[in-house]
Amino acid sequence: MDSAGKEREAVQLMAEAEKRVKGSHSFLRGLFGGNTRVEEACEMYTRAANMFKIAKNWSAAGNAFCQAAKLHMQLQSKHDSATSFVDAGNAYKKADPQEAINCLNAAIDIYTDMVRPRSRERRVASQECSTSSCFPPFQGRFTIAAKHHITIAEIYEAELVDIEKAIAHYEQAADYYKGEESNRQVLGITNKCLLKVAAYAAQLEQYQKAIEIYEQVGTNTMDNPLLKYSAKEYFFKAALCHFIVDELNAKLALEKYEEMFPAFTDSRECKLLKKLLEAHEEQNSEAYTEAVKEFDSISRLDQWLTTMLLRIKKTIQGEGDGDLK
């Protein structure tokens, strides 16, 4: 069957599902088999959603999954409801970013609002539910919620270009991950979220917030054999944020980072900072630019570093809107 045929069949299923839902509201059917009709409608909405996906009608697919999610909630099937809201969000991502966010937020609410069952209820649940249909463990729900917060943050970044809201969702994701059992993977994802927040905070001139995060992540990674190599980058970025605010603060921060993490002293980042501080103290824009160019010739500067270094250079007298060339 071609895409048009799938879409027609999906529309028919949607109509039939709506009839089932309306029929379940009658008094007699409510007494005898009302829930069965709602369950059948759930299945029809889900089948219709998948057919709309094949036809690449993403808005219709998202709507159908939403209808299924609402009925699952009516049936107290919270796990199925959350799953359907996520499916709706994934479909809407291709057509309507704001609706995608609304659906993912609905799923997050379900995962985070669940109350930990009492011990007896947990025993009963573990005996009655199958592996495929059980609701995720209490702790695991927050991991799932965190993943969806990251997805929402990415939509705000790429589609809606609302950096403040992206920051808020990355922060929430990091908070949820921090509440989970710590392991290498969780630490890595938590740091990734926090570093996103720090980078955007610095871009928005929220330097103190950026500094605190870079120092926190740097401190957490400098004693980890697998991650310590990255610590110099985080201390470097923290020092640049200090530098934009105040030259003396940058000097004091640099001394602190060298004391905390001796390996930082021999890094190219630390050597660059010392050259920049010297050039800035002398108000020598040429020396400043030359130091940056030398660093860039070996380690290419990304957009964030370029922006921060330009902000520092503009504090040298006579630079105005200068560049790094």
C-alpha positions, -999 to 999 in steps of 0.1 A, spaced: 0 0 0 14 34 -10 16 64 14 -17 79 3 -34 45 10 -18 43 44 -30 78 52 -66 70 42 -65 39 63 -52 59 93 -80 85 89 -105 56 90 -89 41 121 -90 75 138 -127 78 131 -134 43 143 -114 50 175 -134 81 182 -166 61 179 -153 35 204 -144 63 229 -179 79 225 -195 45 229 -177 38 261 -194 68 277 -229 54 274 -244 42 307 -248 5 299 -215 2 281 -199 19 310 -212 -9 332 -204 -37 307 -171 -34 289 -165 3 288 -128 -1 295 -125 -27 267 -137 -2 241 -113 24 254 -84 -2 252 -95 -9 216 -95 28 208 -60 31 222 -48 4 199 -65 20 169 -50 54 176 -15 38 179 -20 19 146 -32 51 129 -2 70 143 22 44 128 4 46 95 7 84 95 44 80 102 48 58 71 30 85 51 53 111 67 24 130 80 42 139 112 16 162 127 -12 137 123 10 110 137 18 132 168 -19 139 173 -28 102 171 -2 92 196 -14 120 219 -50 106 217 -36 72 227 -16 87 255 -47 104 270 -67 72 269 -39 52 285 -40 77 313 -77 73 316 -71 36 320 -44 43 347 -18 28 324 8 55 332 38 38 316 19 33 283 7 69 285 42 82 290 55 61 261 28 74 238 36 110 247 72 104 239 62 88 206 41 119 199 70 142 208 93 123 184 67 127 156 60 163 163 98 171 163 97 168 125 68 192 121 59 213 152 87 218 177 65 235 203 40 206 203 70 182 206 81 200 237 45 199 251 43 161 246 77 155 261 69 176 291 37 156 296 58 124 296 82 139 321 54 149 344 42 113 344 77 99 352 85 124 379 50 125 396 49 88 403 52 81 440 75 53 452 52 23 460 51 11 496 70 -22 502 40 -44 500 28 -28 468 63 -32 453 62 -70 461 28 -73 445 39 -53 415 70 -74 410 49 -106 411 22 -94 387 39 -74 360 60 -87 332 94 -73 323 81 -56 291 52 -39 307 64 -29 342 69 8 350 106 16 353 121 15 388 117 46 410 153 58 404 153 49 367 123 72 360 144 102 368 170 91 343 143 88 316 130 122 326 165 137 323 169 123 288 137 139 277 148 172 293 179 170 271 158 164 240 137 195 249 169 216 254 181 205 220 149 216 204 151 250 220 187 252 208 183 241 172 147 248 163 132 276 185 165 293 194 155 301 229 188 298 248 174 307 283 149 278 281 176 255 267 197 263 298 168 256 321 162 221 307 199 212 306 201 223 343 171 202 352 185 172 333 218 176 353 199 178 386 180 145 378 212 127 368 229 139 400 202 121 420 210 88 403 235 62 413 269 76 402 288 58 375 311 68 347 283 71 321 260 91 344 289 114 353 298 119 317 262 129 307 258 151 338 290 170 329 279 173 293 247 191 305 265 213 329 291 223 303 263 233 279 249 255 307 283 271 314 290 278 277 256 295 272 258 313 305 292 329 295 277 338 261 249 356 280 275 373 301 265 354 332 302 348 340 300 339 377 276 311 369 299 298 341 329 300 364 312 280 391 303 252 367 336 251 349 354 249 383 330 222 396 334 200 365 372 206 364 375 196 401 353 165 395 374 153 365 410 162 375 414 131 397 396 107 373 423 88 352 400 87 322 387 123 324 416 143 339 430 154 305 398 175 300 402 193 333 427 218 318 401 228 293 376 236 320 400 255 342 411 274 311 375 284 303 369 294 339 400 316 338 388 333 306 355 341 323 374 356 352 396 376 328 366 392 311 354 405 345 387 415 360 424 409 353 433 405 389 406 378 394 421 359 364 456 360 380 443 347 413 422 321 396 452 309 375 473 305 407 445 285 423 441 262 394 479 255 392 479 247 429 448 224 426 459 207 394 497 208 389 494 193 354 477 225 343 509 244 346 526 227 317 495 229 295 493 251 264 462 267 278 480 278 310 509 292 290 485 311 268 467 326 298 500 339 312 510 355 279 475 371 276 477 384 312 511 399 305 500 415 272 468 429 289 488 443 318 510 461 293 480 471 272 498 455 242 472 444 217 498 431 192 514 408 218 479 396 228 469 389 191 503 371 185 498 348 215 463 339 203 475 332 167 503 310 180 479 289 200 454 288 172 480 275 148 482 242 168 448 240 185 421 256 164 399 280 183 362 273 183 335 299 182 331 301 220 368 306 227 370 332 198 341 351 213 356 351 249 391 361 237 377 390 216 358 402 247 390 403 266 409 420 238 383 448 236 392 458 272 427 468 260 427 505 254 422 516 218 410 482 207 373 490 203 358 464 180 391 448 171 396 412 160 422 385 166 440 388 133 
